[in-house]
Amino acid sequence: MAEPLSDNKIADELGSLPGWEHANDKISKEFSFDNFRDAVAFINRIAFEAEEQVHHPEIFNVYNTVNISLSTHDAGGKVTGKDITLAKTIESLYN
Ligand SMILES: C[C@H](O)[C@H](O)[C@H]1CNC2=NC(N)=NC(=O)C2=N1
């Protein structure tokens, strides 16, 4: 069972996650792309990694932007290590 992280621990982890913010018990980031196709391709890459990790993001797409929000449903919607891990994976997909 994933345990919720303290605000201090989250802040510490976000130190190595550029552009990620912690608010409303989620960590979130907006990613921008040259066009819609690239944005959707990014979403598709995330989908495979999320399935691999059995941990799924909230995804909001408008044209060339993709907003990702992460929290752990099984931990009452709080931020856990699973969210940090997936955020790091998502960062590695963005280039
Ligand atoms: C049964 C399955 O492992 C769980 O429902 C997984 C699926 N994906 C998930 N994703 C997220 N963000 N939080 C969860 O608690 C979660 N639980």
Ligand as a Chemical Component Dictionary entry (heavy atoms), coordinates in Angstrom:
data_LIG
# 
_chem_comp.id                   LIG 
_chem_comp.type                 NON-POLYMER 
_chem_comp.pdbx_formal_charge   0 
_chem_comp.three_letter_code    LIG 
# 
loop_
_chem_comp_atom.comp_id 
_chem_comp_atom.atom_id 
_chem_comp_atom.alt_atom_id 
_chem_comp_atom.type_symbol 
_chem_comp_atom.charge 
_chem_comp_atom.model_Cartn_x 
_chem_comp_atom.model_Cartn_y 
_chem_comp_atom.model_Cartn_z 
_chem_comp_atom.pdbx_ordinal 
LIG C1 C1 C 0 -6.067 -2.364 -9.499  1  
LIG C2 C2 C 0 -5.096 -1.314 -10.004 2  
LIG O1 O1 O 0 -3.777 -1.719 -9.704  3  
LIG C3 C3 C 0 -5.316 -0.002 -9.263  4  
LIG O2 O2 O 0 -6.657 0.415  -9.468  5  
LIG C4 C4 C 0 -4.356 1.102  -9.749  6  
LIG C5 C5 C 0 -4.612 1.545  -11.169 7  
LIG N1 N1 N 0 -4.022 2.853  -11.457 8  
LIG C6 C6 C 0 -3.889 3.781  -10.482 9  
LIG N2 N2 N 0 -3.534 5.052  -10.778 10 
LIG C7 C7 C 0 -3.472 5.992  -9.816  11 
LIG N3 N3 N 0 -3.130 7.272  -10.150 12 
LIG N4 N4 N 0 -3.733 5.688  -8.552  13 
LIG C8 C8 C 0 -4.066 4.467  -8.139  14 
LIG O3 O3 O 0 -4.294 4.226  -6.931  15 
LIG C9 C9 C 0 -4.139 3.421  -9.121  16 
LIG N5 N5 N 0 -4.441 2.168  -8.802  17 
# 
loop_
_chem_comp_bond.comp_id 
_chem_comp_bond.atom_id_1 
_chem_comp_bond.atom_id_2 
_chem_comp_bond.value_order 
_chem_comp_bond.pdbx_ordinal 
LIG C1 C2 SING 1  
LIG C2 O1 SING 2  
LIG C2 C3 SING 3  
LIG C3 O2 SING 4  
LIG C3 C4 SING 5  
LIG C4 C5 SING 6  
LIG C4 N5 SING 7  
LIG C5 N1 SING 8  
LIG N1 C6 SING 9  
LIG C6 N2 DOUB 10 
LIG C6 C9 SING 11 
LIG N2 C7 SING 12 
LIG C7 N3 SING 13 
LIG C7 N4 DOUB 14 
LIG N4 C8 SING 15 
LIG C8 O3 DOUB 16 
LIG C8 C9 SING 17 
LIG C9 N5 DOUB 18 
# 
